[in-house]
């Protein structure tokens, strides 16, 4: 299939469907003994893949709205305020039972991270929570919404509505392990017809070459190796990443998505989109936390 260009003119507004919550960012001071205790730098930071992308989009000047679900708790109130302060429009359903999503992020000495996630309220995201606003736009869906059984119907409903209204669409698969768990063919069925798929290299490897038969184009990240644009019948584009000191890789992919999408909805070329995504993702790697 051919990728649909966002086209010239005024950039389309972007609607993001995805997680919002709190990250417990933990940087141990040394090896963590099994069954023992160790000191660490611990801080609470705003998080959630969808929310991170929305904030980076707002920082890039995009008109962006986040559709998600939070708990009826202090964390949910704080998440909403952080988004609004960053210039993100919020349509956050409030769950009366489940808590706001919380993720424990363990950051190693090289900036790599291991995550322990409790999706909380967003695991119950419903089709009613993700009805798209009036007008034209671009829809970006975090893969976690599709990969979780409780929120899957919401993600699929949002994609279906976007297509029926002529919106452009993108999806970040988010987790190679979870894609394999649900089955590659199943996941490809969910994203079939999407204009842009935004995997990292591990996710792209899991999906295989068949992914290009299902989506318009793939913009894949390779960490320090930069990013590539792939599509059937098109010469691949590659953009190198600048040399940076990685402090924390949390949210780098979310930032890449935002930089690339802000350029894409403004009608930029694939190479310009990759350059914008790589620049934003690289910036995210140089500071702790997942947001600007």
C-alpha positions in Angstrom: 0.0 0.0 0.0 1.1 3.6 -0.6 1.7 5.9 2.4 -0.7 8.8 2.6 1.1 12.1 2.7 0.0 14.6 5.3 0.4 17.1 2.4 1.3 20.8 2.4 -0.5 23.5 4.2 -1.4 23.9 7.8 -0.4 20.9 9.9 -3.2 18.7 11.0 -4.0 18.5 14.8 -2.7 15.2 16.4 -4.8 13.0 18.7 -2.9 10.6 20.8 -4.5 7.5 22.4 -2.2 5.9 25.0 -1.1 5.6 28.6 -0.7 8.4 31.1 0.7 7.9 34.6 3.6 8.3 37.0 7.1 6.9 36.6 9.1 5.9 39.7 12.5 6.6 38.3 15.1 4.6 40.2 18.9 4.8 39.6 20.7 2.3 42.0 24.1 3.5 43.3 25.6 0.1 42.7 24.7 -3.5 42.2 21.4 -4.5 43.8 22.0 -7.6 45.9 19.4 -10.4 45.6 17.2 -10.3 48.7 19.2 -7.4 50.1 19.1 -3.6 50.1 20.9 -0.9 48.2 20.7 2.9 48.1 19.4 4.7 44.9 18.3 8.0 43.5 14.5 7.8 43.4 12.2 10.4 41.9 8.6 10.6 40.7 8.2 11.9 37.2 5.3 12.2 34.8 5.1 9.2 32.4 3.1 7.0 30.1 4.0 6.3 26.5 1.1 8.2 25.0 1.4 11.1 27.4 5.1 11.4 26.7 4.6 11.5 23.0 1.8 14.1 23.4 4.1 16.4 25.5 7.0 16.1 23.1 4.5 16.9 20.3 3.4 20.1 22.1 7.0 21.0 22.6 7.5 20.8 18.9 4.6 23.2 18.3 1.9 20.7 17.4 -1.8 21.0 18.2 -2.2 17.8 20.3 -4.8 16.2 22.4 -4.4 13.1 24.6 -7.3 10.6 25.1 -6.7 8.3 28.0 -7.9 7.2 31.4 -6.7 7.9 35.0 -7.7 7.0 38.5 -9.7 9.1 40.8 -6.6 9.9 42.8 -3.8 12.4 43.5 -1.6 10.8 40.8 -4.4 11.3 38.2 -4.8 14.9 39.1 -1.1 15.5 38.9 -0.9 13.8 35.5 -3.6 16.0 34.1 -2.0 19.2 35.5 1.4 18.2 34.0 -0.1 17.7 30.6 -2.1 20.9 30.6 1.0 22.8 31.8 2.9 21.4 28.9 0.2 22.6 26.4 -1.5 19.3 25.8 -5.3 19.2 25.4 -6.6 16.5 27.8 -9.7 14.3 27.5 -9.0 11.9 30.4 -11.8 9.6 31.6 -11.7 9.1 35.4 -11.9 5.5 36.7 -13.7 5.3 40.1 -12.0 2.0 41.0 -8.6 1.5 39.3 -5.6 3.7 40.2 -3.6 5.8 37.8 -1.0 3.9 35.8 2.4 3.6 37.6 5.7 2.3 36.2 8.8 1.5 38.2 11.8 2.3 35.9 15.2 0.9 36.9 18.0 2.8 35.1 21.4 1.2 34.8 24.8 2.9 34.6 24.6 3.1 30.8 21.2 4.8 30.7 19.4 1.5 29.8 16.1 0.9 31.6 14.0 -2.0 32.9 10.3 -1.3 33.5 7.8 -2.8 35.9 4.3 -1.6 34.9 1.0 -1.4 36.5 -1.3 0.0 33.8 -4.1 0.6 36.3 -7.0 2.7 35.0 -5.7 2.8 31.4 -6.1 -0.9 31.2 -9.8 -0.3 31.2 -9.8 2.4 28.5 -13.0 2.0 26.5 -14.2 2.9 23.1 -16.4 5.7 24.7 -13.2 7.2 26.1 -11.5 7.6 22.7 -14.1 9.1 20.5 -12.3 11.5 18.2 -13.0 15.2 18.2 -14.6 17.0 15.2 -12.7 18.1 12.2 -9.7 16.6 10.5 -6.6 15.2 12.1 -4.0 12.6 12.6 -4.4 9.7 15.1 -1.4 8.2 16.9 -2.0 5.0 19.0 0.4 3.6 21.5 0.8 -0.1 21.0 0.3 -0.8 24.7 -3.4 0.1 24.1 -3.7 -2.7 21.5 -1.6 -5.2 23.3 -3.6 -5.1 26.6 -6.9 -7.1 26.4 -8.7 -4.5 28.5 -8.0 -1.5 26.3 -7.7 -3.3 22.9 -11.3 -2.5 21.8 -10.6 1.2 22.5 -7.5 1.2 20.3 -9.2 -0.6 17.5 -12.3 1.6 17.7 -10.2 4.7 17.5 -8.3 3.4 14.4 -11.5 2.4 12.7 -13.1 5.8 13.3 -10.0 7.6 12.1 -10.0 5.7 8.8 -13.7 6.2 8.3 -13.2 9.9 8.6 -10.2 10.1 6.3 -7.6 10.8 9.1 -4.1 9.7 8.8 -2.9 7.2 11.4 0.2 5.9 13.1 1.0 3.2 15.7 4.1 2.5 17.8 4.2 -1.2 18.6 6.0 -0.5 21.9 6.9 -4.0 23.0 8.4 -6.9 20.9 7.8 -9.3 23.7 4.1 -8.5 23.9 3.8 -8.5 20.1 5.2 -12.0 20.0 2.9 -13.1 22.8 -0.3 -12.1 21.0 1.1 -13.3 17.6 2.7 -11.3 14.8 -0.1 -12.1 12.4 -2.7 -11.0 14.9 -0.9 -7.7 15.6 -0.4 -7.0 11.8 -4.1 -7.5 11.4 -4.8 -4.8 14.0 -2.5 -2.3 12.3 -3.3 -3.1 8.7 -4.0 0.1 6.8 -2.1 2.3 9.2 -0.1 5.0 7.4 3.0 4.9 9.6 4.3 2.2 11.9 7.0 3.4 14.4 8.9 0.4 15.8 12.4 0.1 17.3 14.7 -2.4 15.7 13.8 -5.2 18.0 10.1 -4.7 17.3 10.7 -4.5 13.5 12.7 -7.8 13.7 9.8 -9.4 15.5 7.3 -8.2 12.9 9.4 -9.3 9.9 9.4 -8.0 6.3 5.7 -8.8 5.9 4.9 -5.6 7.9 5.5 -3.5 4.7 2.5 -5.3 3.1 0.2 -4.0 5.9 1.3 -0.4 6.5 2.1 2.6 4.3 5.6 3.1 5.7 7.8 2.1 8.6 10.1 4.6 10.4 12.3 2.4 12.6 14.7 3.5 15.3 18.1 1.9 15.9 19.3 3.7 19.1 22.8 5.1 18.5 22.5 3.8 14.9 19.8 6.4 14.0 16.6 5.7 12.1 15.4 4.3 8.8 12.4 4.9 6.6 11.1 1.8 4.7 8.3 1.4 2.3 7.5 -0.8 -0.7 8.9 0.6 -4.0 10.9 3.3 -2.2 14.6 3.5 -1.7 15.2 3.3 2.1 16.3 6.5 3.9 18.7 6.5 6.7 19.6 9.2 9.2 22.4 8.9 11.6 22.1 9.8 15.3 24.4 12.4 16.8 26.9 11.3 19.4 25.3 12.0 22.9 25.9 10.8 26.4 22.8 8.6 27.3 21.7 9.5 30.8 18.3 7.7 30.6 16.8 6.0 27.6 13.3 6.2 29.1 10.9 7.8 26.6 13.4 8.1 23.8 11.1 6.2 21.4 8.1 8.3 22.5 10.1 11.5 21.8 11.2 10.1 18.4 7.6 9.5 17.5 6.7 13.0 18.4 9.5 14.7 16.5 8.8 12.6 13.4 5.0 13.1 13.6 5.3 16.8 14.1 7.3 17.0 10.9 5.1 14.6 9.0 1.8 16.3 9.7 3.4 19.5 8.5 4.1 17.8 5.1 7.8 17.3 5.4 9.7 14.7 3.4 10.6 11.2 4.9 14.2 12.3 5.4 13.2 15.5 7.1 10.8 13.5 9.3 13.6 11.1 10.3 15.9 14.0 11.1 13.3 15.6 13.3 12.6 12.3 15.1 16.2 11.5 15.7 16.9 15.0 17.0 14.1 14.8 19.5 14.9 11.2 20.6 18.5 12.1 21.1 17.6 15.1 23.2 15.4 12.8 25.4 18.4 10.5 26.0 20.5 13.2 27.6 18.3 13.9 30.6 16.6 11.8 33.3 12.9 11.2 32.8 10.7 10.7 29.7 9.7 14.3 28.9 11.3 17.6 27.9 
